[in-house]
């Protein structure tokens, strides 16, 4: 077991895994990582099985002091990562010696990042998951966001000799633009909307408002008129569902959403696009495009293949070379490593 | 015949007649039980509600059209199935005073005395149509029309765990303390949600419950209980 301490927590740093399934019929939200692509990749890069618990942070990463050596990887929103003040690459695993301090600059692109630890974070499982459900003060680390001085543990105690570098090739690293297109499957209650309302939805550009958190994003844009009132008999909802209450503005439901709802849902965002929606910030713009269900499933399979590829691929660094540079009269030594598959 | 609709790329909504009614919910209950027993290896989980079931599946594991065909086949055969055992539970409630701050309002609104509200509320059988809103929150059908009361306009007050409330023609119980807009008429000492328990939720969709008015002494005794699984079985009746 390895241990680390939170020196600074950041505004919303929580323990998350793939989510809490099997209890939605009792009203228990799934929770789990908002950006499941970055989450899974972070675990794969440190050699974890799918489902291990990681840290998710929003906008500003935590500062962490390691008491023991760890193998970690940082993925998701782009922010400079520092180990004892030196810049480290993201989307790549590396060994962190005990005593080091990991810290982050503010996020430059995107909203959420993931820190995976080889072995996975050790917090008590609640209903078969380690995810934090914030509103229910349930799961994760004491059911809450992390605070300064919290001490967490991860399974195993890796040595530097255990370390094999894994990285995600540049071409697969997602961009997090501030304008995105969310591909959708129409329904299940598209018939509750006027023709004009549905057209506005498909043609409109919607702004993410300040009311955007792990439960969902309220959007602002062209009105989506109902045919006849905004109430339906409550039914089950899914992450990605876009519900439209009486104010005729859409809300995208996300990881911590309630399991049932009484507003009609015009469409549902496809699974692979939830990861980019998770990376939107207030003020960002989203538009929607309808696609076929078969296409959504093909995209999901394609992404699964990439996960498989990274899972089975072990990439070692070749011998290091050093270059001496002189910039503005200061001398620098730069280490260059050759990457081999 | 049910209506089948896609909910994104991982969900199928099986929708029966659009109304809140016992006979529709009975179809939901049968179909939900059938899906969870006969298609357990093909679906991830289900959310049964008033008139529909949301079925989640993993498209990497099963072809959606196959699942759709299986669901339709099951729908045909499950109407003849005898419904699974339905539980009857008795829920002790201390009505009024600080535990039911809105009892007087509900009485006044419906031109009843507080005692009449209590009698009416505790002499009905209610069905758990679905759970939602917060973990373990039961949406109960069967509230007498004479008790229907609109929600609070300003839903910011803190409602304590165990509060029994009325909103429109629905009644429900708050499993955990949370903000809410329902009119609170009483409180049950039972725990609806025990995170540490093997089976953390008191209610299941489809349960039938009855409220029983209790006094302060009884409330005190019951609230000191731990309500582990064995003790919870005590409230099963009929």
Interface residues (C-beta under 8 A of the other chain):
Chain A: X21 X22 X23 X24 X25 X26 X27 X28 X29 X126 X127 X135 X136 X138 X184 X185 X187 X188 X232 X233 X234 X235 X236 X237 X238 X240 X241 X258 X259 X260 X261 X265 X268 X269 X270 X271 X293 X296 X297 X300 X301 X304
Chain B: X5 X6 X7 X8 X9 X10 X11 X13 X15 X18 X19 X20 X44 X45 X46 X47 X48 X49 X50 X51 X52 X53 X54 X56 X59 X60 X64 X130 X131 X132 X133 X134 X135 X136 X137 X139 X176 X195 X200 X201 X203 X204 X205
